[in-house]
Amino acid sequence: MSTPKAVNPLPPAALGLAVVIFGIEVMFNLAERGLLGGAAGIGWRNQAIQDYAFYGQGLDWMLVNGRFPPDLLVRFVTYPLLHLSFSHALFGAVFVLAMGKMVGEALGNLAVLVLFFGGAIGGAFAYGLALNDPYPLIGAFPGVYGLIGGYTFLMWVRARALQQNQLMAFRLIGLLLAVQLLFGLVFGSGRDWVADMAGFVCGFGLSFLLVPGGWGRLRAALRGR
């Protein structure tokens, strides 16, 4: 007779994303300390940001010229794997594990990847289209907000099934927005919150494609208004 596991294992997709994010950061950190790559290693992070971060000007160029070269398109999915510092990457990896576990256990590994990268891509589009910011978009958080959007969708569907207040499903995103606003007021912040919110909307919307019967629930919810 097998002994039941005390803790459910992490979904492989969430674990894999976190390992890639943290592994890249460890490489940069070792290089900056002179322990990897020699003298050239000190500039690895800056070079990676230049080559793989998302810049709004790149999106503008593609839309104006009607050309979509691979070296610009790839940035939509590479920027969430890069970070500005060890703490930035650590928080990103931790949130990926936390939200990826909740989403992955309910929807599966493919959903974790779809919501993470779907949120990242949608966040980059919003950042590039809504802003004229020369600062690059970098970091996992638009993708994390995509996972939060998926989790919110699950709570929204659950609340409807239990005939509870569906607005309560949005408590987490409301709390995060309040914290983000507070930090922005106290410490100052960039405008990457636009990408975060767009990532959340994309994650919530994509969940209708990932949950069996999701479109039916949406139609039922709209008819019920």
N, C-alpha and C positions, 0 to 999 in steps of 0.2 A: 504494500500500500504506500503510495507516494505521499510525502508531506506537503501540504499546501504552502505556496510561497507567501511570505509575509508582505513582500513589496512586488508589485507588478513591474516587469522589466520595461525599460524605456523603449519606445518604438525605434527601430533601427534608423528610420529617416531623420528623426529628431536628433538622435545620438550622432549620426553621421554629419549632419549640418554643424552641430556644436564642435565636433572634433576638427572639421575643416576650418571653421572660424578660429578656434583656439590654436590649432596647429600653425596656421599662417601667422598669427600674432606672436607665437613663441619664436618662430623663425626670424621675424622682424626684430624682436626683442634681443635675441642672441646676437644678431648682426649688429645692432646698435651698440652693444656692449663689446664689440670687437671679437666675439667668440665664434663667429660664422661669417664666411665670405671675405675676410680680410678687410682692407681699406674700402673696397667697393661695397661691402655689405652695409656700411653706414647709410648709404643712400637708397637701399632697396625699397623702404617704405614709400619715400617720395616718388621714386620711379614707378612703383606699382600704382600709386594714386594717379599719377599722370597718365599711365597706360590703361588703367582698368576702372577708375572711378567714373561716375556719371556726371557729365557737364551739360547744363541746359543749352549751351551754345551748340553742342553737337546735335541735339534734337532739332533746334532751329535750322541748322544747316541742312539736315536730311529732309525736313519738310519743305524748305524753300527750293532745294535742288531736285527733289524727287528721287534721290539716290540714298541707298541704305547699305553702306559698306559694312562687312562683318566686324571690322575693328571698332565701329561705333555701336553696332547692335549688341555685341557681346557685353558691353558695359552695363546693360540693363540687368544682367544676371551675375556680373562679377562684383559690382560695387557693394552688395550686401555682405560679401565675404571679407571685405577689407575694413580696417578700423584705424582710428587716429592714435590710439594708445592702448596699453595693456588693460586699463580699467574699462575703457570703452568696449573692447572685445570681450572682456570677462562678463560684463553685464549683458551684452548681446547674446553670448553663448548660454548664460543662465536662463534668460528669458526664452530662448529657443527651446531649451530642454523642458522648462516648465509648461509653456503653452503647447509645445509639440507633443508632450505626453498626454495632455488632456484631449487634444484634437485627434491624435493618432489612435488612442484607445477607442474613440467613438467612431472615427471615419476611416482609419487605416493609414498606411505609410504614404500611399500616393497622394492622399489629401493633404498631408503635411507639406509635401514638396509643392503641390499646386498652390496652396494658400500662401506659403512663404514666398515663392518666386512670383506668383500672381500679384501679391501685395507689393513686392519690390518693384515689379514692372509698372504697375499702376501708379505707385508712389513716384517713380521717376518721371513718368509722363506728366503727372500733375505738377511736380516741381519744375519741370522744364517749360510747360505751357503757361502756368500761372505766374511764374516769377521770371525776372531777368537778373538772376543772381549769378555772378561769376564764380562763386564758391562751389566746389564740387559736392555732390551728394555722395555720402559714404557711410557705411555701417548697416547692421542687420535690422535696425528698428522698423523701417517700412515693411519688411517681411514679417517681423514679429507682430506688428499691428494687423497684418493679414491673417495670422494665426488667431489673434484676439478677435478679429471679425468672425472667423469660423466658430470659435468658442461661444461668442455672443449669439450667433445663429442657433447653435444647439440649445442654449439656455432659453432663447426666444420660442423655439418649437416646443421645448419641454413645458414652459410656462403656459403656452396655449393648450397643450394636452391636459394639463392639470387645472385648467381654467383659473390660472393666476394672472396677476398683472404683468403683461408682457414687457412693459417699460422697465421692470426690475432687471430684465436681462441685460440692460445697458448700464448697469451700475459700475462694472469694471472699467469700461471706456470712459465713463463720466469721471471716475476717480483718477484715472490716468491723465485726463485732460486737466483736471484741477491741479494735480501735482506738477504737470508740465508748465502750466501757467504760473504757478508759484515759483518754480525754479527760474523761469524766464524773468519774472519781476525782480527776484533777488539777485540772481547771478548774470542775467542777460543770456540771450540765446539766439541762435540763428533761425532761419525760416524753414528748416527741414521738417517742422511740424506739419507743413502742408503735405509732404510726402507721407508722413505717418498717418494722417487722417485719410488720405486717399488710399493708402494700404489697407486700412480698416474697412473702408467702403468696398474695396475690391474683394477682400476676404469674405465679408458678409454676403456679397452678391454671388461670388463663386460657389458658396456653400449650397446654393440651390441646385447646382449641377452635380454636387458630390453626395448629397443625401438622397436616398431612395424616396421618391414621392415628394421631393422638395417643391417642384413646380405646382403640384396639386395643393400643397399646404399654402403656397403663396396665393393661388387663386381663391382658395377658401377664405384666407385672411382678408383679401380685398373685397370679396362678396359680403363678408361679415360686417363691413363698415357701413 
